Amino acid sequence: MRKLGNPFALKLPSDQTFFGLTAAYDKVVMDQCFELGYYGNNTLTIMEAYSLPVNVRSYYYAKLVGVKEAEAAAAEKAQQENKGKRR
């Protein structure tokens, strides 16, 4: 007869990341904090960005990325217009 284990026993994953965040996620957070501090014209320090709630930090980061992309697009458009005027 086959012995069955306790059907109510909870099987938890035993990997290192179960009780904490992965190294990849930690790198994403640190990159966001650095970029908010560095490219945000010193509106936030890296530690202030790190202390923000996740949803607030993500919002500010998305806004910063959008602003920087718009600036890059405007600069490229101006450069293309200048090339056209030189000819």
KETIKOL-901652 format. One record per residue: residue in one letter; y, z, x of N, C-alpha, C in turn. Coordinates in steps of 0.001 Angstrom, whole numbers, padded with zeros to 6 digits, always signed. Example, Ala and Ser with C-alpha at 12.3 -4.5 7.8 and 13.67 -1.06 7.14 Angstrom:
REM residues 2
a-005690+007800+013190-004500+007800+012300-003300+007800+013200s-002250+007080+012850-001060+007140+013670+000030+007870+012900
This chain:
REM residues 87
m-001174+000000+000848+000000+000000+000000+001242+000000+000898r+002196-000811+000531+003431-000957+001306+004404+000157+000945k+004916+000812+001972+005851+001911+001743+007271+001355+001643l+007934+001679+000586+009315+001248+000402+010253+002309+000937g+011352+001850+001533+012371+002780+002006+013164+003329+000834n+014057+004192+001133+014911+004765+000110+015795+003664-000474p+015654+003329-001760+016458+002245-002343+017939+002590-002436f+018275+003865-002269+019662+004289-002369+020329+004447-001004a+019575+004145+000046+020144+004274+001392+021186+003185+001590l+022293+003566+002124+023392+002635+002373+023226+002038+003761k+023179+000725+003823+023054+000061+005112+024423-000444+005520l+024920+000127+006596+026239-000242+007096+026099-001159+008298p+027038-002093+008439+026992-002918+009648+027234-002043+010874s+026589-002384+011963+026705-001534+013141+027513-002163+014262d+028244-003228+013952+029038-003845+015014+030279-003002+015315q+030921-003296+016416+032053-002497+016882+033263-002602+015970t+033392-003676+015232+034604-003902+014454+034548-003280+013066f+033462-002630+012720+033357-002117+011358+034428-001086+011048f+034707-000193+011980+035670+000867+011712+037040+000597+012316g+037288-000609+012688+038581-000910+013283+038893-002395+013172l+040008-002778+013726+040425-004159+013686+039845-004904+014878t+039637-006185+014705+039086-006982+015787+040151-007224+016852a+039708-007602+018024+040634-007915+019110+041462-009145+018755a+040868-010095+018039+041602-011303+017640+042746-010946+016689y+042490-010066+015730+043550-009655+014807+044638-008890+015545d+044229-008040+016466+045198-007272+017248+046108-008210+018040k+045555-009286+018593+046349-010258+019335+047347-010958+018411v+046933-011304+017209+047839-011940+016246+049010-011020+015931v+048719-009744+015703+049775-008771+015395+050738-008639+016568m+050202-008520+017766+051059-008379+018948+051898-009638+019180d+051310-010822+018951+052070-012070+019088+053202-012122+018068q+052906-011728+016833+053953-011714+015806+055082-010762+016199c+054733-009593+016651+055753-008601+017030+056600-009114+018193f+055955-009708+019172+056696-010246+020310+057644-011348+019859e+057140-012285+019049+057974-013405+018616+059104-012953+017710l+058865-011958+016867+059956-011425+016049+061032-010796+016922g+060611-010107+017961+061584-009492+018859+062278-010507+019744y+061537-011457+020275+062081-012401+021252+062912-013499+020589y+062362-014137+019567+063051-015259+018931+063937-014835+017771g+063872-013579+017383+064671-013094+016266+066067-012667+016668n+066535-013124+017819+067880-012796+018310+068120-011285+018353n+067092-010568+018771+067165-009116+018946+067546-008361+017675t+067164-008886+016522+067400-008147+015284+066383-007019+015130l+065191-007204+015706+064151-006175+015699+063622-006015+017116t+063319-004800+017478+062597-004612+018737+061119-004843+018453i+060353-004982+019501+058917-005192+019325+058291-003986+018628m+058703-002806+018976+058140-001603+018354+058566-001467+016885e+059788-001876+016566+060203-001857+015164+059374-002845+014357a+059135-004030+014910+058314-005025+014222+056896-004508+014034y+056358-003824+015044+055001-003282+014966+054908-002195+013900s+055985-001455+013702+055987-000355+012739+056173-000813+011294l+056554-002060+011090+056759-002553+009728+055436-002622+008977p+055486-002455+007656+054273-002693+006868+053816-004146+007048v+052526-004377+006924+051959-005701+007200+052609-006786+006349n+052799-006524+005057+053368-007560+004196+054817-007870+004562v+055572-006879+004969+056970-007102+005365+057027-007868+006680r+056202-007454+007650+056172-008151+008933+055737-009603+008747s+054749-009848+007904+054279-011206+007651+055369-012055+006999y+056122-011451+006087+057217-012168+005433+058287-012557+006446y+058725-011598+007263+059741-011883+008279+059255-012927+009273y+057991-012840+009636+057442-013808+010588+057427-015212+009981a+057011-015321+008725+056993-016629+008057+058407-017199+007940k+059370-016350+007626+060761-016808+007551+061258-017267+008918l+060940-016520+009973+061354-016897+011319+060757-018238+011716v+059478-018441+011428+058825-019708+011747+059500-020850+010985g+059813-020639+009715+060482-021667+008923+061857-022016+009466v+062619-021008+009848+063962-021236+010401+063874-021996+011723k+062957-021590+012592+062817-022255+013897+062326-023694+013734e+061444-023943+012789+060994-025324+012530+062141-026175+012002a+062969-025612+011116+064122-026345+010592+065124-026639+011707e+065334-025677+012594+066234-025903+013731+065706-027012+014636a+064408-027011+014890+063812-028036+015744+063917-029412+015097a+063698-029484+013790+063813-030757+013079+065253-031267+013103a+066215-030371+012915+067623-030769+012944+068026-031245+014332a+067539-030571+015365+067862-030977+016736+067258-032348+017045e+066035-032572+016600+065406-033873+016841+066120-034981+016069k+066536-034689+014848+067267-035678+014060+068597-036020+014742a+069304-035019+015232+070575-035254+015926+070343-036059+017201q+069260-035782+017891+068945-036525+019112+068639-037983+018790q+067915-038224+017715+067606-039601+017304+068877-040341+016896e+069784-039656+016202+071047-040278+015805+071897-040611+017030n+071900-039739+018024+072651-039991+019251+072078-041172+020017k+070772-041328+020032+070145-042470+020688+070551-043770+020000g+070617-043731+018669+070992-044926+017915+072442-045316+018142k+073322-044366+018334+074746-044638+018534+075021-045182+019937r+074185-044839+020897+074387-045283+022278+074103-046779+022450r+073262-047319+021653+072857-048723+021816+073911-049638+021350
